[in-house]
Each structure stands twice: as C-alpha cells, then as structure tokens.
Amino acid sequence: MKVYIKIHYRNEIETVACCDENLLDQIFIEGTLKIEISSSFFGGELMTMKEAIEILKNASFFNIVGENVIQQAIEHKIISREGVRVINGVPMAMKMIF
C-alpha cells in the first residue's frame, strides 16, 4: 500500500499533502463540495504507508485524502474519526496547528 506525499513550503510553514496512490489526478464532487486531487498539490513522492505515517506524525499542517491513509492516521492517533469528512465516498481530513 503506497501513498503520494508532497511537502509545500510557504513563509517557513510546511504543509504536507498526502493521498492514496489510486486517487491522484481525480476530482470528487458531492453537492457543493469538491475535492481535486491534483498532481501539482498531492503528486510528490510515492512512498510506503509506514514512511508517510512518520511524516504525518510530525506535521503541523496536512491535507490527507483516501481510505487507506485516513484509516492509518486514525489507527496511529494522528486524527480522530470525527475529524474526517467524506466527499462522494472519499474520506479526507485536514490538520492545522496555530
């Protein structure tokens, strides 16, 4: 099981974008909600889930999308199930620490 991770840097703030491998370059719409899993935002390095979880554990800001990465983030207590939003059957979560 692999995921894409891309780290964005802006004003000394790192934001980690992570998605399940099979979701890259797809768009999901449900009512007025839309998530675009673009290569430009999510399409960084393809890595194992174990490697990705270690990065997400230390991230202050992240966007994660996909059943596999969401499930692993919950199991590793990085996010809670209550913080997950589902758009057209695809779970996503964000983390921001100020």
N, C-alpha and C positions, 0 to 999 in steps of 0.2 A: 504494500500500500504506500503510494507516494503522493506528495503534495508539491505545489509550486509555492515558493516564498520569494517575495521581493521586499527589500527594505528601502523605504523612501526617507530622505533627509531634507528637513526644512527648518531653518533657524535653530539648528542644533537639536531638533526633535526628531526622533526616529519613529516612523510608523511602519509596522510590519503588515504586509498583505499576504494572506495565505489562503489557498483554495485546493480542494481535491483535484487531482490530476485530470479527471474526466470532465471538469466543468469549465476549463479555460476557453475563452472566446465564445461564451454563450450569454444570452440575455434571458432573464426570467421576469415576467410581468404578472401581477395579480391586482386587479382593480387599479388603484392609483399608485401602487408600489412597483418599483422596478429596480432590479439589480443587474448590472452589466459586469461580467467577469472578464474584463479585457486583458489582453496580453500586456498592454502598457502599464497597467496597475498591478496585476497579480502575476504576470508571466516572468518571474525571475528564475531562480534555480530550482530544478526538480530534485527533491531530496526525500529521504525516508521520513516516516511519521515521527520516529524517535528523535531525529535531528530537529525536526520542526517544533516538536513539543518543547525541547530545551530552549529554543529561541523564544517561543511564545511565553514561557515561564518568566523570562526576564524582560519582556516588553511592557512598556508603559502605555503604548498605543498600538492597537492592532484591529484589523478587519479580517475575519475568517469566514469562509463560506464552504459548505459541503457537509454531508452526513458524517463522513469519516473523521475529518479534523474537528468538527464540533463534538462528536462523541468522545474523542480522545481528550479534548480540552476539558470536558465535564469530568471525565474519569480522573484526570490529573488535578482537578480542583482549580483550574485556571479561570473557568467561568462557571456560572450556575445555570441550570436548565431554564430558570425563569428569565434569564437574560438573552435567550435565543428567540429570534424572530424567524418565521417561515414565510417565504415568498414563493408561491406556486410549487410547493413541495420541497423547496431547497432551504435548509436552515442556514442562518447567518448570525453572527454576533460581532459586537464591537467592544473595545475596551479603551477607556480614556482615563488617565490619572492626572489630575491637575495639582 
